[in-house]
Amino acid sequence: MRIGWATMGDLLPDPVTGILLTPAERHRMVVEAAPRAEEAGFVSASVGEHHFCSYIISSPPVLLAAMAERTSTLRLGTAVALGANNDPIRLAEEYATLDLLSGGRVDLVLGRGNLYEHTFHAFGQDPACSRSMYEENVGLVVEALHHEQITWIGEHRAPFANMTTQPRPVQSPFPVWIGGGSSMESVEFAAEMGLPLMLPGVFGRPSMFTPLAERYREIWAEKGRPPERCRVGAIAHTNVAATSQAARAAMEPRMTVYFDWLIDHIALSTPSLSDFIRPFDFDRFTTAGPTVCGSPQQVIERMEEWRDAAGLTDYLFMCDQGGMPPDDLFAMIDFAGETILPHFHA
């Protein structure tokens, strides 16, 4: 199982130190984490895309380009880029440019983004159309990245007639992932398209994703696709320290701040989900839920649980939520490189 590092880029006050980074410091922290992750042995670094909230990373390709200049082997990914909200031709152009600058190290994971309806409203889009917008846009992104000359007609954007997007990417085929799995529709769409699947592991316990991953592989096999190209990943909040007590002391207050903010944000962004939101319970999340926290051996066992439940080939290690300062993040990246990664990358 390949282990990557990921961040959503939330900008929140740290309950441990009392410090709130500036937006410039938060972006610089992510850039500087990239070479640390590469040196530690992570295979990739991925950043999320959000708009109009305290998740302040709104331009992943710009940030990833800065990270590319500081690294040489680290793959550069999105977790996720917004497939429904962004123009698909611009997505193809921007990430092909990043692919050139990085020497062919990009993984474009496209998500629907339907959890946050405020983004659709702010861009003048109808969240009720998110599914059709997303699937249409993903199809056009794939066409634009894989074929030099395309003619395309759809429902949600102007026709694209006999044109070629520039620049052309280094990688062929270019890796486009489906970021989804909170619904069976997303899983089936990924399999039908023949695209790798990145599961939203922060949303539920590992076993919740077992039937989704099984359905994905079932369709993949029915289509007669090579099994070695079938990839399933997941992203999960993961913190590790020398002891379980130290890991909890660092993670619990930050996760509490993070989830308190997240609950309020979802309630404002998508009021229809308010009835489904439950208060954060650290013990429940780290034992019967999706969150991974503990000593190296405990974290390895929980990550193996994730791997075995969903048959994961890839795992994104997300650890800097809730105001974690740069030095704490860099130390955890280094420590994970020493204690966790050798177990999975041996």
ZADO-1210 file (C-alpha; in nm, 4 decimals, padded with zeros to 6 digits):
<atoms>
<atom x="00.0000" y="00.0000" z="00.0000" code="MET" pos="1"/>
<atom x="00.1398" y="00.3355" z="-00.1093" code="ARG" pos="2"/>
<atom x="00.1247" y="00.6074" z="00.1576" code="ILE" pos="3"/>
<atom x="00.0863" y="00.9735" z="00.0654" code="GLY" pos="4"/>
<atom x="00.0534" y="01.2873" z="00.2762" code="TRP" pos="5"/>
<atom x="-00.2470" y="01.5176" z="00.2337" code="ALA" pos="6"/>
<atom x="-00.3875" y="01.8449" z="00.3663" code="THR" pos="7"/>
<atom x="-00.7167" y="02.0322" z="00.3362" code="MET" pos="8"/>
<atom x="-00.5490" y="02.3582" z="00.4410" code="GLY" pos="9"/>
<atom x="-00.7872" y="02.4620" z="00.7188" code="ASP" pos="10"/>
<atom x="-00.6821" y="02.7865" z="00.8887" code="LEU" pos="11"/>
<atom x="-00.7936" y="02.7633" z="01.2523" code="LEU" pos="12"/>
<atom x="-00.6462" y="02.8804" z="01.5865" code="PRO" pos="13"/>
<atom x="-00.4325" y="02.6133" z="01.7499" code="ASP" pos="14"/>
<atom x="-00.5889" y="02.5208" z="02.0874" code="PRO" pos="15"/>
<atom x="-00.2531" y="02.3852" z="02.2077" code="VAL" pos="16"/>
<atom x="-00.0348" y="02.6905" z="02.1380" code="THR" pos="17"/>
<atom x="-00.3020" y="02.9593" z="02.0964" code="GLY" pos="18"/>
<atom x="-00.1437" y="03.0663" z="01.7667" code="ILE" pos="19"/>
<atom x="-00.3358" y="03.1436" z="01.4491" code="LEU" pos="20"/>
<atom x="-00.1141" y="03.1351" z="01.1407" code="LEU" pos="21"/>
<atom x="-00.1511" y="03.3964" z="00.8692" code="THR" pos="22"/>
<atom x="-00.2756" y="03.2770" z="00.5298" code="PRO" pos="23"/>
<atom x="00.0761" y="03.3272" z="00.3927" code="ALA" pos="24"/>
<atom x="00.2258" y="03.1186" z="00.6727" code="GLU" pos="25"/>
<atom x="-00.0306" y="02.8426" z="00.6181" code="ARG" pos="26"/>
<atom x="00.0420" y="02.8211" z="00.2456" code="HIS" pos="27"/>
<atom x="00.4169" y="02.8314" z="00.3069" code="ARG" pos="28"/>
<atom x="00.3780" y="02.5523" z="00.5631" code="MET" pos="29"/>
<atom x="00.2222" y="02.3273" z="00.2978" code="VAL" pos="30"/>
<atom x="00.4958" y="02.4053" z="00.0445" code="VAL" pos="31"/>
<atom x="00.7710" y="02.3364" z="00.2952" code="GLU" pos="32"/>
<atom x="00.6059" y="02.0117" z="00.4024" code="ALA" pos="33"/>
<atom x="00.6504" y="01.8701" z="00.0514" code="ALA" pos="34"/>
<atom x="01.0286" y="01.8119" z="00.0595" code="PRO" pos="35"/>
<atom x="00.9966" y="01.6829" z="00.4165" code="ARG" pos="36"/>
<atom x="00.7370" y="01.4310" z="00.2985" code="ALA" pos="37"/>
<atom x="00.9547" y="01.3277" z="00.0056" code="GLU" pos="38"/>
<atom x="01.2588" y="01.2784" z="00.2285" code="GLU" pos="39"/>
<atom x="01.0509" y="01.0841" z="00.4813" code="ALA" pos="40"/>
<atom x="00.9407" y="00.8399" z="00.2117" code="GLY" pos="41"/>
<atom x="00.5840" y="00.9452" z="00.1351" code="PHE" pos="42"/>
<atom x="00.5018" y="00.8715" z="-00.2277" code="VAL" pos="43"/>
<atom x="00.2798" y="01.1747" z="-00.2782" code="SER" pos="44"/>
<atom x="00.1528" y="01.5043" z="-00.1401" code="ALA" pos="45"/>
<atom x="-00.2062" y="01.6114" z="-00.2068" code="SER" pos="46"/>
<atom x="-00.4023" y="01.9285" z="-00.1363" code="VAL" pos="47"/>
<atom x="-00.7762" y="01.9892" z="-00.1291" code="GLY" pos="48"/>
<atom x="-00.9731" y="02.2630" z="-00.3025" code="GLU" pos="49"/>
<atom x="-01.2356" y="02.4738" z="-00.1257" code="HIS" pos="50"/>
<atom x="-01.3786" y="02.8228" z="-00.1601" code="HIS" pos="51"/>
<atom x="-01.5227" y="03.0965" z="00.0622" code="PHE" pos="52"/>
<atom x="-01.4432" y="02.9372" z="00.4002" code="CYS" pos="53"/>
<atom x="-01.1625" y="02.8575" z="00.6462" code="SER" pos="54"/>
<atom x="-01.0350" y="02.5859" z="00.4173" code="TYR" pos="55"/>
<atom x="-00.8165" y="02.8435" z="00.2460" code="ILE" pos="56"/>
<atom x="-00.6575" y="02.6446" z="-00.0378" code="ILE" pos="57"/>
<atom x="-00.8571" y="02.7598" z="-00.3399" code="SER" pos="58"/>
<atom x="-00.5940" y="02.7145" z="-00.6135" code="SER" pos="59"/>
<atom x="-00.4333" y="02.3691" z="-00.5882" code="PRO" pos="60"/>
<atom x="-00.2357" y="02.3851" z="-00.9160" code="PRO" pos="61"/>
<atom x="-00.0555" y="02.7031" z="-00.8044" code="VAL" pos="62"/>
<atom x="00.0332" y="02.5531" z="-00.4677" code="LEU" pos="63"/>
<atom x="00.1332" y="02.2201" z="-00.6203" code="LEU" pos="64"/>
<atom x="00.3579" y="02.3978" z="-00.8720" code="ALA" pos="65"/>
<atom x="00.5478" y="02.5556" z="-00.5828" code="ALA" pos="66"/>
<atom x="00.5742" y="02.2118" z="-00.4213" code="MET" pos="67"/>
<atom x="00.6974" y="02.0649" z="-00.7495" code="ALA" pos="68"/>
<atom x="00.9916" y="02.3051" z="-00.7528" code="GLU" pos="69"/>
<atom x="01.0980" y="02.1839" z="-00.4077" code="ARG" pos="70"/>
<atom x="01.0803" y="01.8116" z="-00.4895" code="THR" pos="71"/>
<atom x="01.1964" y="01.5655" z="-00.7537" code="SER" pos="72"/>
<atom x="01.0163" y="01.2327" z="-00.7037" code="THR" pos="73"/>
<atom x="00.7094" y="01.3162" z="-00.4936" code="LEU" pos="74"/>
<atom x="00.3829" y="01.2763" z="-00.6810" code="ARG" pos="75"/>
<atom x="00.1526" y="01.5777" z="-00.6632" code="LEU" pos="76"/>
<atom x="-00.2181" y="01.5244" z="-00.6172" code="GLY" pos="77"/>
<atom x="-00.5519" y="01.6822" z="-00.5427" code="THR" pos="78"/>
<atom x="-00.7723" y="01.5755" z="-00.2552" code="ALA" pos="79"/>
<atom x="-00.9873" y="01.6760" z="-00.4324" code="VAL" pos="80"/>
<atom x="-01.0165" y="01.9261" z="-00.7183" code="ALA" pos="81"/>
<atom x="-01.3774" y="02.0314" z="-00.7712" code="LEU" pos="82"/>
<atom x="-01.4942" y="01.8496" z="-01.0814" code="GLY" pos="83"/>
<atom x="-01.8453" y="01.9939" z="-01.0908" code="ALA" pos="84"/>
<atom x="-01.7627" y="02.3595" z="-01.0178" code="ASN" pos="85"/>
<atom x="-01.4564" y="02.4121" z="-01.2376" code="ASN" pos="86"/>
<atom x="-01.4595" y="02.4423" z="-01.6138" code="ASP" pos="87"/>
<atom x="-01.3272" y="02.1078" z="-01.7426" code="PRO" pos="88"/>
<atom x="-01.1152" y="02.2619" z="-02.0176" code="ILE" pos="89"/>
<atom x="-00.9419" y="02.4908" z="-01.7686" code="ARG" pos="90"/>
<atom x="-00.8828" y="02.1901" z="-01.5432" code="LEU" pos="91"/>
<atom x="-00.7169" y="02.0049" z="-01.8307" code="ALA" pos="92"/>
<atom x="-00.4981" y="02.3042" z="-01.9168" code="GLU" pos="93"/>
<atom x="-00.3930" y="02.3805" z="-01.5592" code="GLU" pos="94"/>
<atom x="-00.3053" y="02.0265" z="-01.4584" code="TYR" pos="95"/>
<atom x="-00.1307" y="01.9534" z="-01.7895" code="ALA" pos="96"/>
<atom x="00.0835" y="02.2610" z="-01.7196" code="THR" pos="97"/>
<atom x="00.1586" y="02.1282" z="-01.3710" code="LEU" pos="98"/>
<atom x="00.2452" y="01.7915" z="-01.5251" code="ASP" pos="99"/>
<atom x="00.5018" y="01.9579" z="-01.7513" code="LEU" pos="100"/>
<atom x="00.6578" y="02.1607" z="-01.4697" code="LEU" pos="101"/>
<atom x="00.6808" y="01.8574" z="-01.2417" code="SER" pos="102"/>
<atom x="00.8157" y="01.6186" z="-01.5034" code="GLY" pos="103"/>
<atom x="00.5029" y="01.4014" z="-01.5112" code="GLY" pos="104"/>
<atom x="00.4195" y="01.3671" z="-01.1419" code="ARG" pos="105"/>
<atom x="00.0508" y="01.4695" z="-01.1243" code="VAL" pos="106"/>
<atom x="-00.2499" y="01.2722" z="-01.0000" code="ASP" pos="107"/>
<atom x="-00.5732" y="01.4630" z="-01.0627" code="LEU" pos="108"/>
<atom x="-00.8454" y="01.3460" z="-00.8227" code="VAL" pos="109"/>
<atom x="-01.1805" y="01.5024" z="-00.9110" code="LEU" pos="110"/>
<atom x="-01.4620" y="01.5208" z="-00.6561" code="GLY" pos="111"/>
<atom x="-01.8228" y="01.6326" z="-00.6890" code="ARG" pos="112"/>
<atom x="-01.8082" y="01.8732" z="-00.3929" code="GLY" pos="113"/>
<atom x="-02.1773" y="01.8343" z="-00.3172" code="ASN" pos="114"/>
<atom x="-02.1180" y="01.8472" z="00.0595" code="LEU" pos="115"/>
<atom x="-02.0793" y="02.2256" z="00.0346" code="TYR" pos="116"/>
<atom x="-02.3737" y="02.3785" z="-00.1493" code="GLU" pos="117"/>
<atom x="-02.2536" y="02.7343" z="-00.0813" code="HIS" pos="118"/>
<atom x="-01.9801" y="02.6841" z="-00.3426" code="THR" pos="119"/>
<atom x="-02.2376" y="02.6076" z="-00.6124" code="PHE" pos="120"/>
<atom x="-02.4483" y="02.9097" z="-00.5170" code="HIS" pos="121"/>
<atom x="-02.1451" y="03.1413" z="-00.5162" code="ALA" pos="122"/>
<atom x="-02.0457" y="03.0265" z="-00.8657" code="PHE" pos="123"/>
<atom x="-02.4017" y="03.0637" z="-00.9938" code="GLY" pos="124"/>
<atom x="-02.4566" y="02.6888" z="-01.0205" code="GLN" pos="125"/>
<atom x="-02.7428" y="02.4668" z="-00.9102" code="ASP" pos="126"/>
<atom x="-02.6323" y="02.2034" z="-00.6549" code="PRO" pos="127"/>
<atom x="-02.9280" y="01.9884" z="-00.7607" code="ALA" pos="128"/>
<atom x="-02.7454" y="01.9410" z="-01.0921" code="CYS" pos="129"/>
<atom x="-02.4150" y="01.8451" z="-00.9300" code="SER" pos="130"/>
<atom x="-02.4266" y="01.4823" z="-01.0418" code="ARG" pos="131"/>
<atom x="-02.4844" y="01.5513" z="-01.4115" code="SER" pos="132"/>
<atom x="-02.2405" y="01.8457" z="-01.4068" code="MET" pos="133"/>
<atom x="-01.9741" y="01.6334" z="-01.2422" code="TYR" pos="134"/>
<atom x="-02.0028" y="01.3321" z="-01.4698" code="GLU" pos="135"/>
<atom x="-02.0112" y="01.5480" z="-01.7819" code="GLU" pos="136"/>
<atom x="-01.7092" y="01.7503" z="-01.6700" code="ASN" pos="137"/>
<atom x="-01.5042" y="01.4452" z="-01.5752" code="VAL" pos="138"/>
<atom x="-01.5694" y="01.2953" z="-01.9169" code="GLY" pos="139"/>
<atom x="-01.4507" y="01.6107" z="-02.0901" code="LEU" pos="140"/>
<atom x="-01.1392" y="01.6427" z="-01.8708" code="VAL" pos="141"/>
<atom x="-01.0430" y="01.2861" z="-01.9593" code="VAL" pos="142"/>
<atom x="-01.1038" y="01.3495" z="-02.3294" code="GLU" pos="143"/>
<atom x="-00.9007" y="01.6707" z="-02.3272" code="ALA" pos="144"/>
<atom x="-00.6038" y="01.5140" z="-02.1458" code="LEU" pos="145"/>
<atom x="-00.5990" y="01.1914" z="-02.3460" code="HIS" pos="146"/>
<atom x="-00.6768" y="01.3085" z="-02.7001" code="HIS" pos="147"/>
<atom x="-00.5058" y="01.5855" z="-02.8912" code="GLU" pos="148"/>
<atom x="-00.8053" y="01.6893" z="-03.0962" code="GLN" pos="149"/>
<atom x="-01.1582" y="01.6632" z="-02.9670" code="ILE" pos="150"/>
<atom x="-01.5091" y="01.7642" z="-03.0630" code="THR" pos="151"/>
<atom x="-01.7598" y="01.7582" z="-02.7810" code="TRP" pos="152"/>
<atom x="-02.1185" y="01.8634" z="-02.7128" code="ILE" pos="153"/>
<atom x="-02.2757" y="01.8512" z="-02.3682" code="GLY" pos="154"/>
<atom x="-02.5455" y="01.9996" z="-02.1495" code="GLU" pos="155"/>
<atom x="-02.3615" y="02.2255" z="-01.9073" code="HIS" pos="156"/>
<atom x="-02.1029" y="02.4182" z="-02.1138" code="ARG" pos="157"/>
<atom x="-02.0511" y="02.5507" z="-02.4647" code="ALA" pos="158"/>
<atom x="-01.9539" y="02.2943" z="-02.7313" code="PRO" pos="159"/>
<atom x="-01.5860" y="02.2245" z="-02.7835" code="PHE" pos="160"/>
<atom x="-01.5332" y="02.1816" z="-03.1565" code="ALA" pos="161"/>
<atom x="-01.2249" y="02.0334" z="-03.3242" code="ASN" pos="162"/>
<atom x="-00.9764" y="02.1876" z="-03.0800" code="MET" pos="163"/>
<atom x="-00.6696" y="02.0805" z="-02.8848" code="THR" pos="164"/>
<atom x="-00.5954" y="02.1897" z="-02.5283" code="THR" pos="165"/>
<atom x="-00.2441" y="02.3147" z="-02.4643" code="GLN" pos="166"/>
<atom x="-00.0021" y="02.2262" z="-02.3271" code="PRO" pos="167"/>
<atom x="-00.0117" y="01.8527" z="-02.3687" code="ARG" pos="168"/>
<atom x="00.0765" y="01.6608" z="-02.0495" code="PRO" pos="169"/>
<atom x="00.3867" y="01.4488" z="-02.0044" code="VAL" pos="170"/>
<atom x="00.1983" y="01.1440" z="-01.8774" code="GLN" pos="171"/>
<atom x="00.0052" y="00.9233" z="-02.1176" code="SER" pos="172"/>
<atom x="-00.2383" y="00.8061" z="-02.0067" code="PRO" pos="173"/>
<atom x="-00.2828" y="01.0930" z="-01.7647" code="PHE" pos="174"/>
<atom x="-00.4028" y="00.9687" z="-01.4216" code="PRO" pos="175"/>
<atom x="-00.7489" y="01.1082" z="-01.3464" code="VAL" pos="176"/>
<atom x="-00.9102" y="00.9668" z="-01.0315" code="TRP" pos="177"/>
<atom x="-01.2697" y="00.9742" z="-00.9129" code="ILE" pos="178"/>
<atom x="-01.2872" y="01.1195" z="-00.5636" code="GLY" pos="179"/>
<atom x="-01.6053" y="00.9684" z="-00.4237" code="GLY" pos="180"/>
<atom x="-01.7660" y="00.6784" z="-00.2499" code="GLY" pos="181"/>
<atom x="-02.0232" y="00.8300" z="-00.0208" code="SER" pos="182"/>
<atom x="-02.2712" y="00.7020" z="-00.2791" code="SER" pos="183"/>
<atom x="-02.2815" y="00.3897" z="-00.4944" code="MET" pos="184"/>
<atom x="-02.3353" y="00.6104" z="-00.8012" code="GLU" pos="185"/>
<atom x="-01.9843" y="00.7566" z="-00.7714" code="SER" pos="186"/>
<atom x="-01.8274" y="00.4135" z="-00.7319" code="VAL" pos="187"/>
<atom x="-02.0116" y="00.2737" z="-01.0334" code="GLU" pos="188"/>
<atom x="-01.9238" y="00.5807" z="-01.2390" code="PHE" pos="189"/>
<atom x="-01.5534" y="00.5363" z="-01.1579" code="ALA" pos="190"/>
<atom x="-01.5618" y="00.1716" z="-01.2606" code="ALA" pos="191"/>
<atom x="-01.7593" y="00.2396" z="-01.5778" code="GLU" pos="192"/>
<atom x="-01.5074" y="00.5091" z="-01.6759" code="MET" pos="193"/>
<atom x="-01.2118" y="00.2844" z="-01.5957" code="GLY" pos="194"/>
<atom x="-01.0687" y="00.5398" z="-01.3528" code="LEU" pos="195"/>
<atom x="-00.9054" y="00.4780" z="-01.0132" code="PRO" pos="196"/>
<atom x="-01.1161" y="00.5500" z="-00.7049" code="LEU" pos="197"/>
<atom x="-01.0277" y="00.7634" z="-00.4010" code="MET" pos="198"/>
<atom x="-01.2676" y="00.7004" z="-00.1127" code="LEU" pos="199"/>
<atom x="-01.3630" y="00.9752" z="00.1380" code="PRO" pos="200"/>
<atom x="-01.2306" y="00.7896" z="00.4397" code="GLY" pos="201"/>
<atom x="-01.2956" y="01.0800" z="00.6753" code="VAL" pos="202"/>
<atom x="-01.6709" y="01.0159" z="00.6478" code="PHE" pos="203"/>
<atom x="-01.7018" y="00.6742" z="00.8085" code="GLY" pos="204"/>
<atom x="-01.5415" y="00.3639" z="00.9585" code="ARG" pos="205"/>
<atom x="-01.3415" y="00.1360" z="00.7258" code="PRO" pos="206"/>
<atom x="-01.6074" y="-00.1366" z="00.7030" code="SER" pos="207"/>
<atom x="-01.8562" y="00.1168" z="00.5647" code="MET" pos="208"/>
<atom x="-01.6558" y="00.1255" z="00.2422" code="PHE" pos="209"/>
<atom x="-01.6234" y="-00.2505" z="00.1968" code="THR" pos="210"/>
<atom x="-01.9349" y="-00.2971" z="-00.0209" code="PRO" pos="211"/>
<atom x="-01.8472" y="00.0107" z="-00.2240" code="LEU" pos="212"/>
<atom x="-01.4966" y="-00.1138" z="-00.3007" code="ALA" pos="213"/>
<atom x="-01.6301" y="-00.4605" z="-00.3787" code="GLU" pos="214"/>
<atom x="-01.8841" y="-00.3188" z="-00.6239" code="ARG" pos="215"/>
<atom x="-01.6119" y="-00.1110" z="-00.7898" code="TYR" pos="216"/>
<atom x="-01.3903" y="-00.4161" z="-00.8424" code="ARG" pos="217"/>
<atom x="-01.6845" y="-00.6216" z="-00.9614" code="GLU" pos="218"/>
<atom x="-01.7646" y="-00.3772" z="-01.2426" code="ILE" pos="219"/>
<atom x="-01.3937" y="-00.3387" z="-01.3222" code="TRP" pos="220"/>
<atom x="-01.3639" y="-00.7145" z="-01.3732" code="ALA" pos="221"/>
<atom x="-01.6871" y="-00.7304" z="-01.5743" code="GLU" pos="222"/>
<atom x="-01.5379" y="-00.4767" z="-01.8151" code="LYS" pos="223"/>
<atom x="-01.2339" y="-00.6994" z="-01.8629" code="GLY" pos="224"/>
<atom x="-00.9877" y="-00.4340" z="-01.7515" code="ARG" pos="225"/>
<atom x="-00.6364" y="-00.5278" z="-01.6330" code="PRO" pos="226"/>
<atom x="-00.6478" y="-00.6007" z="-01.2583" code="PRO" pos="227"/>
<atom x="-00.3093" y="-00.4331" z="-01.2053" code="GLU" pos="228"/>
<atom x="-00.4610" y="-00.1002" z="-01.3103" code="ARG" pos="229"/>
<atom x="-00.7414" y="-00.1263" z="-01.0534" code="CYS" pos="230"/>
<atom x="-00.6501" y="00.1179" z="-00.7763" code="ARG" pos="231"/>
<atom x="-00.8523" y="00.2126" z="-00.4701" code="VAL" pos="232"/>
<atom x="-00.7350" y="00.4756" z="-00.2232" code="GLY" pos="233"/>
<atom x="-00.8723" y="00.6435" z="00.0866" code="ALA" pos="234"/>
<atom x="-00.7942" y="00.9569" z="00.2854" code="ILE" pos="235"/>
<atom x="-00.8148" y="00.9536" z="00.6652" code="ALA" pos="236"/>
<atom x="-00.7253" y="01.1793" z="00.9575" code="HIS" pos="237"/>
<atom x="-00.4118" y="01.0150" z="01.0957" code="THR" pos="238"/>
<atom x="-00.1853" y="01.1192" z="01.3835" code="ASN" pos="239"/>
<atom x="00.1060" y="00.9245" z="01.5307" code="VAL" pos="240"/>
<atom x="00.3365" y="00.9817" z="01.8264" code="ALA" pos="241"/>
<atom x="00.5764" y="00.7746" z="02.0352" code="ALA" pos="242"/>
<atom x="00.2948" y="00.6752" z="02.2730" code="THR" pos="243"/>
<atom x="-00.0819" y="00.6630" z="02.2487" code="SER" pos="244"/>
<atom x="-00.1031" y="00.9191" z="02.5290" code="GLN" pos="245"/>
<atom x="00.1194" y="01.1648" z="02.3430" code="ALA" pos="246"/>
<atom x="-00.0756" y="01.1148" z="02.0212" code="ALA" pos="247"/>
<atom x="-00.4052" y="01.1810" z="02.1958" code="ARG" pos="248"/>
<atom x="-00.2729" y="01.4884" z="02.3771" code="ALA" pos="249"/>
<atom x="-00.1696" y="01.6401" z="02.0437" code="ALA" pos="250"/>
<atom x="-00.4678" y="01.5318" z="01.8372" code="MET" pos="251"/>
<atom x="-00.7769" y="01.5501" z="02.0579" code="GLU" pos="252"/>
<atom x="-00.7864" y="01.9275" z="02.1183" code="PRO" pos="253"/>
<atom x="-00.7095" y="02.0029" z="01.7540" code="ARG" pos="254"/>
<atom x="-00.9637" y="01.7562" z="01.6197" code="MET" pos="255"/>
<atom x="-01.2227" y="01.9009" z="01.8581" code="THR" pos="256"/>
<atom x="-01.1613" y="02.2546" z="01.7284" code="VAL" pos="257"/>
<atom x="-01.1627" y="02.1264" z="01.3722" code="TYR" pos="258"/>
<atom x="-01.4885" y="01.9318" z="01.4005" code="PHE" pos="259"/>
<atom x="-01.6655" y="02.2081" z="01.5941" code="ASP" pos="260"/>
<atom x="-01.5811" y="02.4426" z="01.3078" code="TRP" pos="261"/>
<atom x="-01.6697" y="02.1827" z="01.0435" code="LEU" pos="262"/>
<atom x="-02.0109" y="02.1123" z="01.1958" code="ILE" pos="263"/>
<atom x="-02.0942" y="02.4831" z="01.1957" code="ASP" pos="264"/>
<atom x="-01.9621" y="02.5227" z="00.8419" code="HIS" pos="265"/>
<atom x="-02.1676" y="02.2353" z="00.6995" code="ILE" pos="266"/>
<atom x="-02.4807" y="02.3613" z="00.8764" code="ALA" pos="267"/>
<atom x="-02.4379" y="02.7027" z="00.7129" code="LEU" pos="268"/>
<atom x="-02.3287" y="02.5711" z="00.3736" code="SER" pos="269"/>
<atom x="-02.5782" y="02.2873" z="00.3362" code="THR" pos="270"/>
<atom x="-02.8616" y="02.3233" z="00.5912" code="PRO" pos="271"/>
<atom x="-03.0309" y="02.0052" z="00.4694" code="SER" pos="272"/>
<atom x="-02.7471" y="01.8041" z="00.6263" code="LEU" pos="273"/>
<atom x="-02.7880" y="01.9547" z="00.9744" code="SER" pos="274"/>
<atom x="-03.0022" y="01.6667" z="01.0990" code="ASP" pos="275"/>
<atom x="-02.7317" y="01.4149" z="01.0066" code="PHE" pos="276"/>
<atom x="-02.4469" y="01.5901" z="01.1923" code="ILE" pos="277"/>
<atom x="-02.3447" y="01.4433" z="01.5273" code="ARG" pos="278"/>
<atom x="-02.1209" y="01.6050" z="01.7919" code="PRO" pos="279"/>
<atom x="-01.7559" y="01.5046" z="01.7786" code="PHE" pos="280"/>
<atom x="-01.6588" y="01.2228" z="02.0162" code="ASP" pos="281"/>
<atom x="-01.2854" y="01.1549" z="02.0093" code="PHE" pos="282"/>
<atom x="-01.3102" y="00.8066" z="02.1617" code="ASP" pos="283"/>
<atom x="-01.5823" y="00.6998" z="01.9193" code="ARG" pos="284"/>
<atom x="-01.4035" y="00.8419" z="01.6156" code="PHE" pos="285"/>
<atom x="-01.0708" y="00.6729" z="01.7005" code="THR" pos="286"/>
<atom x="-01.2129" y="00.3316" z="01.7930" code="THR" pos="287"/>
<atom x="-01.5343" y="00.2719" z="01.5973" code="ALA" pos="288"/>
<atom x="-01.4948" y="00.5578" z="01.3502" code="GLY" pos="289"/>
<atom x="-01.2641" y="00.6709" z="01.0704" code="PRO" pos="290"/>
<atom x="-00.9912" y="00.8515" z="01.2669" code="THR" pos="291"/>
<atom x="-00.6475" y="00.6924" z="01.3178" code="VAL" pos="292"/>
<atom x="-00.4481" y="00.7990" z="01.6235" code="CYS" pos="293"/>
<atom x="-00.1945" y="00.6349" z="01.8493" code="GLY" pos="294"/>
<atom x="00.1504" y="00.4851" z="01.8841" code="SER" pos="295"/>
<atom x="00.3261" y="00.3546" z="01.5735" code="PRO" pos="296"/>
<atom x="00.1982" y="00.0009" z="01.6273" code="GLN" pos="297"/>
<atom x="-00.1569" y="00.1208" z="01.6883" code="GLN" pos="298"/>
<atom x="-00.1504" y="00.3368" z="01.3762" code="VAL" pos="299"/>
<atom x="-00.0099" y="00.0540" z="01.1656" code="ILE" pos="300"/>
<atom x="-00.2889" y="-00.1761" z="01.2844" code="GLU" pos="301"/>
<atom x="-00.5608" y="00.0806" z="01.2080" code="ARG" pos="302"/>
<atom x="-00.4126" y="00.1530" z="00.8658" code="MET" pos="303"/>
<atom x="-00.4061" y="-00.2212" z="00.7982" code="GLU" pos="304"/>
<atom x="-00.7738" y="-00.2288" z="00.8956" code="GLU" pos="305"/>
<atom x="-00.8390" y="00.0367" z="00.6320" code="TRP" pos="306"/>
<atom x="-00.6315" y="-00.1542" z="00.3765" code="ARG" pos="307"/>
<atom x="-00.8058" y="-00.4846" z="00.4380" code="ASP" pos="308"/>
<atom x="-01.1615" y="-00.3446" z="00.4596" code="ALA" pos="309"/>
<atom x="-01.1477" y="-00.1677" z="00.1249" code="ALA" pos="310"/>
<atom x="-00.8608" y="-00.3490" z="-00.0457" code="GLY" pos="311"/>
<atom x="-00.6643" y="-00.0250" z="-00.0577" code="LEU" pos="312"/>
<atom x="-00.3681" y="00.0284" z="-00.2853" code="THR" pos="313"/>
<atom x="-00.3234" y="00.3891" z="-00.1677" code="ASP" pos="314"/>
<atom x="-00.3698" y="00.5686" z="00.1650" code="TYR" pos="315"/>
<atom x="-00.3537" y="00.9461" z="00.2195" code="LEU" pos="316"/>
<atom x="-00.2216" y="01.0382" z="00.5643" code="PHE" pos="317"/>
<atom x="-00.3928" y="01.3671" z="00.6650" code="MET" pos="318"/>
<atom x="-00.2541" y="01.5016" z="00.9909" code="CYS" pos="319"/>
<atom x="-00.2388" y="01.8835" z="01.0070" code="ASP" pos="320"/>
<atom x="-00.5980" y="01.9768" z="01.0914" code="GLN" pos="321"/>
<atom x="-00.7143" y="02.2048" z="01.3715" code="GLY" pos="322"/>
<atom x="-00.4357" y="02.4614" z="01.3780" code="GLY" pos="323"/>
<atom x="-00.1311" y="02.2324" z="01.3987" code="MET" pos="324"/>
<atom x="00.1807" y="02.4533" z="01.3646" code="PRO" pos="325"/>
<atom x="00.4547" y="02.3853" z="01.1080" code="PRO" pos="326"/>
<atom x="00.7130" y="02.2420" z="01.3481" code="ASP" pos="327"/>
<atom x="00.4640" y="01.9871" z="01.4844" code="ASP" pos="328"/>
<atom x="00.3627" y="01.8863" z="01.1322" code="LEU" pos="329"/>
<atom x="00.7216" y="01.8475" z="01.0139" code="PHE" pos="330"/>
<atom x="00.8087" y="01.6401" z="01.3214" code="ALA" pos="331"/>
<atom x="00.5116" y="01.4082" z="01.2600" code="MET" pos="332"/>
<atom x="00.6033" y="01.3661" z="00.8929" code="ILE" pos="333"/>
<atom x="00.9580" y="01.2737" z="00.9953" code="ASP" pos="334"/>
<atom x="00.8373" y="01.0356" z="01.2674" code="PHE" pos="335"/>
<atom x="00.5905" y="00.8638" z="01.0349" code="ALA" pos="336"/>
<atom x="00.8726" y="00.8197" z="00.7862" code="GLY" pos="337"/>
<atom x="01.0776" y="00.6436" z="01.0499" code="GLU" pos="338"/>
<atom x="00.8060" y="00.4285" z="01.2093" code="THR" pos="339"/>
<atom x="00.5097" y="00.3809" z="00.9729" code="ILE" pos="340"/>
<atom x="00.6164" y="00.3985" z="00.6112" code="LEU" pos="341"/>
<atom x="00.8783" y="00.1196" z="00.6212" code="PRO" pos="342"/>
<atom x="00.6063" y="-00.1245" z="00.7255" code="HIS" pos="343"/>
<atom x="00.3970" y="-00.0533" z="00.4163" code="PHE" pos="344"/>
<atom x="00.6671" y="00.0305" z="00.1620" code="HIS" pos="345"/>
<atom x="00.9002" y="-00.2595" z="00.2382" code="ALA" pos="346"/>
</atoms>
